[in-house]
Amino acid sequence: MTTHFHRRHSRWYEVILFSTLFQVVSGLLFIVLLPTAVVWPLQKILFAPDNTIINTMLASGLAYLSSLFIIKKLQKVPESNPIAYAVPTAIGCWAAAAIILFFLREESYSRPILLASFALMLIWIVLGAYANKLFNRKKFAVVPFGRAKHLECDHTAMMINLTQPNLGNRRFDGVIADLHTPELNAEWQRFLAQCTLARIPVYHTQHIIEALTGRVQIDHLSENQFGSLLPSSIYSGIKRFLDCVLVILLSPIILPIILIAAIAVKLDSKGGAFYNQKRMGFRGEAFTMYKLRSMRTDMPGKGYTVGEEDPRITKVGAFIRKYRIDELPQVLNILKGDMSFIGPRPESLELSKWYEKDVPFFSYRHIVRPGISGWAQVTQGYAAEVEGMTVKLEYDFYYIKNFSIWLDMLIVAKTIKTILTGFGAR
């Protein structure tokens, strides 16, 4: 059967404009060749070694290509705002290129061209992020049966419910259907087959819910899905190495902050500067987690732990909690292998036992090392009740299922935002 359905952005000029190749070529022309063509003739009159132009173009070109690559990866992660991470990514890649030139002791490069390329790259990246937000909001046709009929539009995707198995002249990025519902009759199944033949993707509802919310719904997990929740063993090893390197590199900054905060805690209230507690960690093994003390030691904690206002929190404690300074001693846990910079937050042994009774699959979150910051913390904030913990666990499962350096990078960026805004502080 011949179908006349067409996918969105499938016209020849749209294919070209939205292609990665076009972004690479046009970006290199604007960021690398344009400043070189304008600045180089003027600089060459004054002084110019033979390999200067080559080194300069390579550095600026690699900075742009690496920025584009990282941004493309981050665009696939839910809750990611391309405008928010585009500029930090561009700055980071350009800084990396400058550091490489410095350590190579390569002096044959043009500073004016590099600076001009950097300015143009910022402009290009920001314009690209705005264009992506403006023109690339996903548009889905929804087969209105089962769980699919409950899908709603958000800032990243538009959902249009179909009334009959036909797209007409409308173009969509994909079709969403609950492939497990008995309501999906033969006529609608033929329609989905036609969409596939027209190269229009057909997505199962659960896949879209995960992609839009950043959560894996545990009430719809089945035994055969746990294979997809196994984190990459290769990246686990790489991440462990990077954690140790980062602790060593950041120690000159972190240690003085811990020292100053510890003195402030000691002067503010009676008790030690540090607080140690047993937590449930990697592979369900208990470990001692280190924190700066943020509460009074002369008040009982019963009845306070789930309240928004805990009277035990000291003035200094409120400050170090808001800006996550109380978590800094956990770099020692990272060196010991108990924790990572990024991962599900470890719970106390008592809470873990409580959650395991009331929250399905809770113990599965221990398949990766717990972290100082995590996907649930930067997305949801603090949760203590069972219902909130269930949502938190869904975020943790999403992190495990999509365990990658790109998700970790986004969590780092969101953690910085969290520190500045105090979101989820307790």
C-alpha positions in Angstrom: 0.0 0.0 0.0 1.4 3.4 -1.0 1.4 6.1 1.7 1.7 9.8 1.3 2.7 10.6 4.9 5.7 12.8 5.3 8.0 13.3 8.2 8.6 16.8 9.6 11.8 18.6 8.3 12.0 16.1 5.4 12.0 18.6 2.5 15.4 18.8 0.8 16.3 22.2 2.0 15.2 21.3 5.6 17.4 18.2 5.5 20.4 20.4 4.5 19.7 23.2 7.0 19.1 20.8 10.0 22.0 18.4 9.1 25.1 18.2 11.3 27.3 18.5 8.2 25.8 22.0 7.4 26.4 23.1 11.0 30.0 21.9 10.8 30.8 23.5 7.5 29.0 26.8 8.1 30.4 27.0 11.6 34.0 26.5 10.4 33.5 29.2 7.7 32.1 31.7 10.2 34.4 30.9 13.2 37.7 29.9 11.6 38.0 31.2 8.0 36.2 34.6 8.5 38.5 35.9 11.3 41.6 34.4 9.6 40.7 36.1 6.3 40.2 39.5 8.0 42.9 39.6 10.7 45.7 37.6 9.1 46.6 40.0 6.2 46.9 42.8 8.8 49.0 40.7 11.2 51.2 39.2 8.5 52.6 42.7 7.7 54.0 43.0 11.2 55.1 39.4 11.9 54.1 35.9 11.0 55.9 32.6 11.3 55.0 30.1 8.6 53.0 27.7 10.8 51.1 30.4 12.8 48.0 30.3 10.7 47.8 26.5 10.7 48.1 26.2 14.5 45.6 29.0 15.0 43.0 27.5 12.6 43.5 24.0 14.1 43.0 25.3 17.7 39.9 27.4 16.9 38.4 24.6 14.6 38.9 21.9 17.2 37.3 24.1 19.9 34.2 24.6 17.8 33.9 21.0 16.7 34.2 19.7 20.2 31.6 22.3 21.4 29.2 21.2 18.7 29.8 17.5 19.6 29.1 18.0 23.3 26.0 20.2 22.7 24.6 17.6 20.4 25.0 15.0 23.1 23.5 17.1 25.8 20.5 17.9 23.6 19.4 14.3 24.0 19.1 14.6 27.8 15.7 15.6 29.4 15.5 18.8 31.3 18.3 20.3 29.3 18.1 23.9 28.2 20.4 24.4 25.1 20.7 28.1 25.8 21.8 27.5 29.4 24.7 25.0 28.6 25.7 26.3 25.1 27.9 29.2 26.4 29.6 27.3 29.2 30.4 24.5 26.8 31.9 26.9 24.3 33.9 28.6 26.9 35.1 25.3 28.3 36.2 23.9 24.9 38.0 27.2 24.0 39.8 27.2 27.3 40.8 23.6 26.8 42.3 24.5 23.4 44.2 27.4 25.0 45.5 25.1 27.8 46.7 22.6 25.2 48.6 25.3 23.3 50.1 26.4 26.6 51.3 23.0 27.7 52.6 22.2 24.2 54.6 25.4 24.6 53.5 26.2 21.1 54.1 30.0 20.6 53.4 30.0 16.8 49.7 31.1 16.9 47.8 34.3 16.5 46.2 35.7 19.6 44.1 38.2 17.7 42.7 35.5 15.5 42.0 33.2 18.4 40.2 35.9 20.3 38.2 36.9 17.3 37.3 33.2 16.7 36.3 32.8 20.3 33.9 35.8 20.1 32.4 34.6 16.9 32.0 31.1 18.3 30.0 32.4 21.3 27.7 34.3 18.9 27.3 31.3 16.6 26.7 28.9 19.5 24.1 31.1 21.1 22.3 31.8 17.8 22.3 28.0 17.2 20.8 27.3 20.6 18.1 29.9 20.1 17.3 28.5 16.6 17.1 25.0 18.1 14.7 26.1 20.8 12.6 28.0 18.3 12.4 25.6 15.4 13.2 22.2 16.8 10.4 21.7 19.4 9.3 18.2 18.7 5.8 17.6 17.3 4.2 14.2 17.9 1.0 12.6 16.7 -0.6 10.6 19.5 -2.7 7.4 19.0 -5.3 8.1 21.8 -5.4 4.7 23.5 -4.0 3.3 26.7 -1.4 5.4 28.5 -0.7 7.5 25.4 -4.0 9.4 25.7 -2.8 10.9 29.0 0.3 12.6 27.5 0.4 16.3 27.7 2.4 19.0 25.9 5.4 20.7 27.5 8.1 23.2 26.5 10.0 20.5 24.6 7.2 18.7 22.8 3.8 19.2 21.2 1.3 16.4 21.5 -1.6 16.2 19.0 -4.2 13.5 19.5 -5.4 11.7 16.3 -9.1 11.1 15.8 -8.6 8.7 13.0 -5.7 6.5 11.6 -4.5 9.2 9.2 -2.0 12.0 9.4 -3.5 13.8 6.4 -1.2 16.6 5.2 0.3 17.3 8.6 3.9 16.5 9.2 5.2 15.1 12.5 8.6 14.2 14.1 7.0 10.9 15.2 4.0 8.9 16.3 3.4 7.9 19.9 1.3 4.8 20.8 0.8 2.5 23.7 1.9 -0.7 21.9 0.7 -2.9 24.8 -2.9 -1.7 25.0 -5.7 -4.1 23.7 -7.5 -1.0 22.3 -5.0 -0.8 19.4 -7.0 -2.6 16.7 -6.0 -3.9 13.3 -6.8 -0.6 11.5 -4.5 1.4 13.8 -1.8 -1.2 13.6 -1.8 -0.9 9.8 -1.6 2.9 10.2 1.5 2.5 12.4 3.1 0.2 9.8 2.4 2.8 7.1 4.1 5.5 9.3 7.2 3.3 9.6 7.3 2.7 5.8 7.2 6.5 5.4 10.2 6.7 7.7 8.2 8.4 10.5 9.4 6.9 13.8 6.8 5.1 16.0 7.6 5.4 19.7 6.2 3.4 22.6 4.6 5.6 25.3 7.0 4.5 28.0 10.0 5.6 25.8 8.5 9.1 25.4 7.6 9.5 29.1 11.2 8.6 30.0 12.6 11.0 27.4 10.4 13.9 28.5 10.5 13.5 32.3 13.9 12.0 32.9 12.3 9.3 35.0 11.9 5.5 34.6 8.5 4.6 36.0 9.0 1.7 38.4 5.3 0.7 38.4 5.7 -0.4 34.8 9.0 -2.2 35.1 9.2 -5.8 34.1 11.8 -8.5 34.6 13.3 -8.2 31.1 13.9 -4.5 31.5 16.5 -4.9 34.1 19.0 -5.8 31.5 18.7 -2.3 30.0 19.3 -0.8 33.5 22.8 -2.3 33.8 25.3 0.5 33.9 28.4 0.4 31.6 31.3 -1.3 33.3 33.7 0.5 31.0 32.4 3.9 32.0 32.3 2.9 35.6 36.1 2.3 35.5 36.7 5.6 33.6 34.5 7.5 36.1 36.4 6.1 39.1 39.7 7.3 37.6 38.3 10.7 36.8 36.9 11.0 40.3 40.3 10.5 41.8 42.0 12.9 39.4 39.4 15.6 40.1 39.8 15.2 43.9 43.5 15.7 43.6 43.2 18.7 41.2 40.5 20.4 43.3 42.1 19.8 46.7 43.9 23.2 46.8 40.5 24.8 46.5 38.3 22.4 48.6 40.6 21.9 51.6 40.8 25.7 52.6 37.0 25.9 52.3 36.5 22.9 54.5 39.0 24.4 57.1 37.2 27.8 57.2 33.8 26.2 57.4 34.9 23.8 60.2 36.1 26.7 62.3 32.8 28.5 61.7 30.8 25.4 62.7 32.9 25.0 65.9 32.5 28.6 66.9 28.8 28.7 66.1 27.6 25.9 68.4 28.9 23.2 70.8 30.1 19.9 69.4 32.6 18.7 66.8 33.0 20.3 63.4 32.4 17.1 61.5 29.5 14.6 61.5 29.8 11.0 60.5 26.9 8.7 59.7 26.6 5.1 58.4 25.0 5.1 54.9 23.9 2.4 52.5 26.3 2.5 49.6 27.7 0.7 46.5 26.3 -2.9 46.1 24.3 -2.5 49.3 27.4 -2.2 51.6 27.3 0.2 54.5 30.0 2.9 54.8 30.8 5.9 57.0 30.0 9.2 55.2 31.7 12.4 56.3 30.0 15.8 56.5 30.4 19.1 58.2 28.0 19.3 61.2 25.1 21.6 60.4 22.8 20.8 63.4 22.9 21.3 67.2 23.9 18.3 69.2 21.8 19.0 72.3 18.4 18.6 70.7 16.6 15.3 69.9 15.8 14.7 66.2 12.6 12.8 66.5 9.8 14.4 64.6 12.0 17.0 62.8 13.7 15.1 60.0 10.8 15.4 57.5 9.8 19.0 58.3 10.7 22.0 56.1 11.9 23.9 59.1 14.2 21.9 61.4 14.9 23.8 64.7 18.2 21.8 65.1 19.8 23.6 62.1 22.3 26.2 63.2 22.9 29.6 61.5 26.2 28.4 60.0 24.5 25.1 59.3 21.8 26.7 57.2 24.4 28.5 55.1 26.6 25.5 54.5 23.6 23.4 53.6 22.2 26.0 51.1 25.5 26.1 49.2 26.3 22.4 49.7 29.5 23.2 51.6 28.6 20.6 54.3 29.1 17.9 51.6 32.7 18.8 50.8 34.3 16.3 53.3 32.9 13.5 51.2 35.9 13.9 48.8 37.5 11.6 51.3 34.8 9.1 50.6 35.5 9.4 46.9 39.2 8.7 47.4 38.3 5.6 49.5 36.0 4.4 46.7 32.8 4.7 48.8 31.3 7.4 46.6 31.6 9.4 43.4 31.1 13.0 42.6 27.9 12.1 40.7 25.4 9.4 41.6 22.3 8.6 43.6 22.5 10.2 47.1 23.2 7.6 49.8 20.5 7.1 52.4 21.0 6.3 56.1 20.7 2.6 57.1 17.4 3.2 58.9 15.8 5.0 56.0 17.1 2.4 53.5 15.4 -0.4 55.5 12.2 1.6 55.6 12.2 2.4 51.9 13.0 -1.2 51.0 9.7 -2.3 52.6 7.5 0.3 51.0 9.3 1.3 47.7 9.6 -1.4 45.0 13.0 -2.1 43.6 14.6 0.4 46.0 17.8 -1.6 46.5 18.6 -1.6 42.8 19.8 2.0 43.1 22.9 0.6 44.8 24.2 -0.9 41.5 26.3 2.3 41.1 28.3 4.3 43.6 26.4 7.0 45.5 27.3 10.6 44.7 27.7 14.0 46.3 25.2 15.2 43.8 22.8 13.3 41.6 20.1 13.5 38.9 17.3 13.3 41.4 18.8 16.1 43.6 19.2 18.6 40.8 15.8 17.8 39.2 13.5 17.0 42.2 15.2 18.4 45.3 14.9 16.9 48.7 12.4 14.1 49.3 11.6 12.3 52.5 8.1 10.8 52.3 7.5 7.5 50.6 5.7 9.1 47.6 8.5 11.6 47.1 11.1 8.8 47.5 9.3 6.8 44.8 9.7 9.7 42.4 13.3 10.1 43.5 13.9 6.4 42.7 12.5 6.9 39.2 15.1 9.6 38.6 17.8 7.3 40.0 16.7 4.5 37.6 16.9 6.9 34.7 20.4 7.9 35.7 21.4 4.2 35.9 19.8 3.4 32.6 21.5 6.4 30.9 24.7 6.1 32.8 27.2 8.2 30.7 29.6 11.1 30.8 27.1 13.4 29.0 24.5 13.0 31.8 27.2 13.5 34.4 28.2 16.7 32.7 24.7 18.0 32.7 24.3 17.1 36.4 27.5 19.0 37.2 26.1 22.1 35.3 22.8 21.8 37.2 24.6 21.3 40.5 26.4 24.6 40.0 23.0 26.2 39.3 21.6 24.5 42.4 24.4 25.8 44.6 23.8 29.3 43.3 20.0 29.1 43.8 19.8 26.9 46.9 17.2 24.6 45.2 16.5 21.5 47.3 18.5 22.7 50.3 17.5 21.4 53.7 
